[in-house]
Amino acid sequence: MKSTFSLSFFLKRTAARKTGEMPVIGRITVNGKAVEFRPGLSVRPEDWSVEKGRAIGRTPEIIRLNAMLDAARHAITQHYQRLLTEDGYVTAEKVRDAYLGRDE
């Protein structure tokens, strides 16, 4: 069965920390149904590109943050492909739980 899959990252602007940073939230969407998760990352809003869904800049912190986002994106995509192959169907919850280690 064919399914649609997308993954995006955005800032939770209503949860600013005392440092001025905002938490990064991930959203997995499968067949139009979305779930969110927190990858445990945060960034200042002026260092975030809404269009790209990632931090902008060349500081070591920004490079590290983007590398972690890329790693999360790769791992989530692999979980999606594995679940689709093994089970024949996928839900956003199953992908999120597999990524967070709750699928057993």
N, C-alpha and C positions, 0 to 999 in steps of 0.2 A: 504494500500500500504506500502510495506517495504521500509525503507530508511536507509542509513548509517549515522552515527553521530560520530563526534569526536571533542574534545576540547583540545587545547594545549595552553601553556603559554610560552613566550620567551621574551628575552630582545631586545629592539630596540637600537642596538649598535651605530647607527648613530646619536642618540639624547642624548648624554651624558650631564649631568647637571654639573654645576660648582663644585658641591660636589663630583663628580666622579660617582654618581649613574646614572643608566639608567632606563628608564621607562619599566614597564612590559606590554606586549601586549598580549591580548587573541585572539585566532583564533578559530572560530566555523566553522566546515565543515559539510555540509549535502549534501549527494549524489555528492560528489566531488567538490562542489562549496563552497568557503570559504569567510567569512567576518571577519574583525578584529575590535577589540574594545580596549579601554584603561580603565582598571579597576581603574586607579588612584594610582597605586602603583609603587614604584621604589626600586632598590637595587643595591649595588655595584657588578660589574661583577664577582669579585673573590668570592662572596657569592652565586653565582648562579650555579646550575647544569643543563646544557643543556639537558642531558639524562633524568633527572627526571622532568624537567619543573617546578622546585621549588627551593627555597633557601636552602642552606645547612648551618648547624650550630645550636647552642643551645642558642644564645643570645636572650634576650626578644624581640628584634626587629625582628629577624628572625622567632621566634615562632609565633609572631603576624602576620607577613606577610604570612607565610604558612597557618595559620588559616583563613586568609582572602581569600587566593587562594582556599582553600578547601570549604569555604562557597560559593564562586562564582561558583565553579565547581558543587556543589550540587544544587544551585539555577538554573543554566543554564540547567542542566540535567532534573530537575523537569519541567521547562518551555518546554523543548523539548517533554517530555512525555505527558504533558497536551495538547500541540498543536497537537501532533500526535493523541491523543485520541479524542479531540474535532473536529478537522478539517479533519482528515484522511490523511493529507499531511503536510509536514513541509519544510520550506526553512531556510537557514542559516540566512537570513535577519530577518525572523519572530522570530526566537529564540533570536537573538541579540536584536531586538526591544522590545521583551517581557521582557528580562532581564533588559534592560535600562529603562523600563517603558514607551516606545513609542508605545505600541501595541494597544492603544485605539483609 
